């Protein structure tokens, strides 16, 4: 697996987590969801 593939998988995974949090009304901050996803992905990469 290349770096690009791993990055895509991380973004897909974090997107699922943010969507789940929005459905369950779990606060993830006041930032836009895509910013949270990309920020979390960058932190783990």
C-alpha positions in Angstrom: 0.0 0.0 0.0 1.2 3.4 -0.8 1.0 6.6 1.2 -1.8 7.9 -0.9 -3.9 4.8 -0.3 -3.3 4.9 3.5 -4.2 8.6 3.6 -7.5 7.8 1.8 -8.3 5.0 4.2 -7.7 7.3 7.2 -9.9 10.1 5.7 -12.7 7.5 5.0 -12.4 6.2 8.6 -12.4 9.6 10.2 -15.4 10.6 8.0 -17.3 7.7 9.4 -16.4 8.6 13.0 -17.5 12.3 12.5 -20.8 11.2 10.8 -21.5 8.8 13.7 -20.7 11.6 16.2 -23.2 13.9 14.4 -25.9 11.3 14.5 -25.3 10.6 18.2 -25.1 14.4 19.1 -21.5 13.9 20.4 -19.8 17.3 20.5 -16.7 17.3 18.3 -16.1 21.1 18.6 -17.3 24.1 16.7 -15.1 23.5 13.7 -16.4 22.4 10.3 -16.5 18.6 10.0 -14.0 18.4 7.1 -11.5 20.4 9.1 -11.8 18.0 11.9 -11.3 15.0 9.5 -8.3 16.4 7.8 -6.7 17.6 11.1 -7.2 14.2 12.7 -5.8 12.5 9.6 -2.7 14.7 9.6 -2.1 14.1 13.3 -2.0 10.3 12.8 0.0 10.3 9.6 
